[in-house]
Amino acid sequence: MTTQTIAITTGEPAGIGAEISLRAAHEWTGDAHTKLVLLGDHEFLCQTAHNMGLDAPICKDTEPAPPPNALIVHDIKLAAPVEAGQLEPKNAQYVLNLLDAAVEGIQKGTYAAMVTAPIQKSIINEAGCLARPFSGHTEYLAEQTNTQKVVMMLSGAGMRVALASTHLALKDVPAVITHAALVSTIDIILHDLHHHFGIKKPHLLVTGLNPHAGENGHMGREELETIAPVIAQFQQRGMNVTGPYPADTVFQPRYLNTADAVLAMYHDQGLAVLKYASFGRGVNITLGLPIIRTSVDHGTALNLAGKNQADAGSMLAAIDCAHEMVQRRHSLFINREPS
């Protein structure tokens, strides 16, 4: 079997990204056919590992014969020194450079997948690195891979929760819950649950937008006019898509025990429940990309940076998830029907 390499972007340098990336890479047992490569400033990562008391050698990926227990780094230089917990606009482009290098590496076949440590959206916008507002990993990776539509899904505590809208102000959500948008979102979810997670006929629960799923139009008409007709369309195609369910009652065993994922209409509607149940062990997965990308379920935790207190559990879970997705893709490839 060919050795596969997973790239780990180490995220905002002033946060806990480097710490959790190093610790997870050091602790991950993996298998003989999978390597991890950390993307970041080699000198900075070496210093961070020293401060953490991590005893593994840290080698650049250009070194010909690293020791078996070495952590491998693809060296990308910082623009300015790092002070733990203190955001530096000069290093905002560095964060984007990590993502670009991972995407390029996957497209060239160097990497099989990417796992991302948390970034700080505010400093990237403050630095003015892009001509447009930066709203997060999900949207940026869609642009970098020329993908028109992606879906954000988090997994943890036995749940998978996907989102019909992501990083939007609440007042802007109803306008994006359209028939066409919901159809494409559900198509992506069902496709990726099958191809990336091996679920032959996924059961997807769909929430309403309004409290009590609109109460038959008395508390909003989005359910009657948009969400329910989309669900009916998928049911007519033989797909196991049900709802719309009130979001405050769908997250209970009698519904979840029969389902493979929940589609929530907006960010906090779905993720508040999942993060309560699994925070620090959840995984953020971008569906619909031509590449495999997973991430942690938390932010940069600037208040913990440099204190050697950060929990790498979510990063380990994200690496495990990326590894499983890579293995499943490889299995599908070698077992595909001849053309």
N, C-alpha and C positions, 0 to 999 in steps of 0.2 A: 504494500500500500504506500502511496506517495505521502511524504511528510507535508502536513498542512501547517501554515503559520497564521496566527491570529494577532492582529495589531491592536495595541492598547494605547489610545491617546490619553496623555496624562493630565489634560485639562488645565484649568486656571492655576497658574503656578503659586499664587498667593493663598490658595485654598488647600483642601486636603487631598486633591487629586493625585499628586505625586506619591503621597504616603500610602493611600489605599491601593494604588496601582502597584507599587513596589511590594507591599505586604501580600497582596493577592497573588502576584506573579511568583513570589517566593513560596507561598503556601499551596498553590494549586498543584494537585498531583497529576491530573491530565492523563495522557497516555503516550506511548513511545512514538506515535505518529503525528503529534501535535506540538508545535513550538509557540511560545509567546514572545513578542517583541514589543518593548515599550518605546513609544515615540515621545521624545522630549530632549531637553538639554542634558547631555551626558554628565557634565560637571555638576550641574544642579541636582540631578538624580543621585549622583554619588554622595554629595554632601547631605542630601536628605536621608539617604540610607544610613550614613554614618551617624546622623543625629538620632535615628530610630534604633540604633544598635543592631542593624541588620548585617549579618556577617557574610552574606553571599557576595562573591566577586561580581562586578558590574562591567560588562564588556560592550564595546561598540560592535554593531553587526558587520563592520568591515574587518574585524580581527579574524585571522584565519583559523585559529584553533582555540576557542574559549573553553575553559574547564566545564565539566559536565553539569555542575551546579550553578553556573553563572547565570545572571540575569542579563538579557541581551537588550541593547538600546540602539535605536536608530536616532542618531544625533541630529537634533534641530536646535539651533542656537537661540537663546533668549536675547532680547534687545536691551534689557536693563536688569540690574540686580534685583533679587526677590527678597522682600521682607514678609514673613508669614503674617497673614491676615490683613495686609495692606495692598489694596489694588493699585496697579501701576498701568496707566493707559499705554505706555510704550510697549508693554508686553501683550497687548490685545491682539495684534496681528500674529504674534507667535502662536496663540491659541488656534487661530484659523489655519495657520500653516500646518499644525499637527493634523487637523481634519483633512486638509487638502492632500497631505502626504499619504494618509491612510487610504483615502479614496483612490488616489493615483496608483498606489501599490496594489489595491484589489483589482483595479482595471487592467493592470499589467500582469496580473497573475502572481505577484510576489506574496500577497496576503490572501487568505481565504475569507476573512471576516474582520470586522473592526468592533472593538468594545471601547466606549467612551467614558472617561471620567468627567465629573461635572465642570461646567463652565459658568462664567458670570456674564449674563447677557448685557447688563447695564454698562460694564466697562468697555465692551466692544462697541456699543452704541456711542458712549461718551468719547471714545477715541476716534470715531468717524472712519473706521476701517472700510466700511462699505457705503455705496451710494444710496442704499435703502436701509430701513430699520432692520436690525437683526433680532429675530424673534425666537431663535433657538436652534438646537441641533437638527431637529426634525425637518424644519423648513429649509435650513441651509443645505443639508445633505440631499434633499430633493432637487434643489437648484444645481448643485454640483454634479449630479448624475443625470440631469435633464429629465427628471421624473415629474410628470404633471400632477400626480396625485399620490400622496402617501397617507398612512393612517398610524396614529400613535396608539400603542397598546402596552399596558403594564400587566405583568404577571406576578402573582405572589399569593401565599396563603391558600393555594388551591383555586384561585380565581384568575381569570383573564378579563381585563376591562379595556375595551377599545373606545376611541373618542371620535365623534362626528365632527367636532371642532376642537382646536387645541388652544393656542395662546392668544385668546381674544378677550377684549372687555366683554362683560356679560351683556351689555346693551347691544353688542354687535352680533351676538350668537343667532337670534332668530332669522336674520337675513341670509345666513349661510346654510340653514337647514332647508335645502331645496330638494325637490324630487330627484333631480339629476345627481346632486352631490351625495345623497343618501344611497342611491343605487350604486354609484361607483365605490363608495366606502364599503358597503356590504359585499360587493363583488370581491374587493381586495381582501377583506377579512376571511371570507369563505375560501378563497383560493389559497391564501397563505396558511390558514389552519390545516388545510389538506396537505399542501406541499412541504411546509416547514415543520409541521407538528404531527403529521401522519394520521390525521383524523379524517376518515373517509367521507362521512356525511355530518359536518359540524352542525350543532344546534346553537343558534345565536339568539339570545334574548335582547330585545330592543326596548329601551326606555322611552317614555314620553319626554317632551320638553318642559311642560308645565306641571305644577303641583297636581297630584292625583291624575296624571296623564290627561289633564284638561277637563276632567269631569264631563265628558260628552259635549264639549264645546262651551260649557259655562265658565271655564277658566282658561280659555285660549283655544284656538281652532287648528293649531299646527298638527295635532294628532289626527284629527278628522280629515284635514285637507292634504296633508303631506305624508306623515309617518305611516299611518295605517294603510293607505294605498300602496306605498312602496313595499311594505311587508306582504300584502296580498299578492303583489306582482311576483315576489320571490316564491311564495307558496304555490302559485300557479305553475312555476317552473320546477316544482318538486323539491324546493330547498326547505330545510328545517329552520325557518326564521319565524319567531313569534313575538307578539307584543301588540301595541305598546303598553309597557308596564309602568306603573308609578315608581319613580326612582327610589322613593323612601321605603318601599316594601320588597323590591325585586331581589335585594341582596340578603336573602335568607335561604336556608338549606332546601326548602321544598321547591324552590326554583333553581338554585344553583346546582343541586345534585343531578339535574337532568341536562345541564347546559355545558357547553364548551367555552363560551365567552359571552360577555355582556357588551352591548354597544350603548354607551351613554352619549347624551347630546352635547355635553360640554365638560370642560376640564374637571372642575371641583365636584360636579354631580357624580362622577364615577370614581375619581381618584381619592376622594376623602375617605371612602369606605375601604378601598384596597390598601391605602397607605396606613390607615389605622390598624388593619389586620396584619400587615407584613412589612412595615417600615424598617429599612435596614437590611431586608432580605429580598426585596422585590427587584424586578428587572423591567426596564423600559425597552421595548422592541419596536423598531420602525418597520411597519408592513408596507408592501408595495414597491420598495426599492429594488433595483437590480443587484444590490449587494446585501450582505448580511450585516446588520448593525444592532447591537444591544448596548445597554447603558445601565447605570445605577438609578435608583429610585429617589435620590436625594440631591441636594445642592452642594455648594462649595464649602459650607461650614467654616467660614472665615474665622469664627471665634475659636475653633478647635485646631486650626492650622499651626503646625510647628510644635504641638504639645504631645505628640505621639499618643493621642487618645482616640484617633479616628478608627471606626469599625469598618473593616474591609468586607463584611459579609455580603453586601449588595454587589460589590465588584466581583467577588468570587461567584456569586449566583449568575451575574451577567456573563462571565467567562464560560461557566458551565453551559448556559443557554446557547451562546454562540457556538460552542464546541458541538453541542447536540445538533444544532441546525446544520453545521458544516458536515457532520457525519451523515445526517439524513440526506442531504443533497448529494453527497458522494455515493451513497447507497442507491439513490434513485438514478444517478448517472450510469453506474456500472450495471444496473439491472434493467435499464430502459429497453423497450422493445426495439428490435432492429427496424430501420426505415426501409 
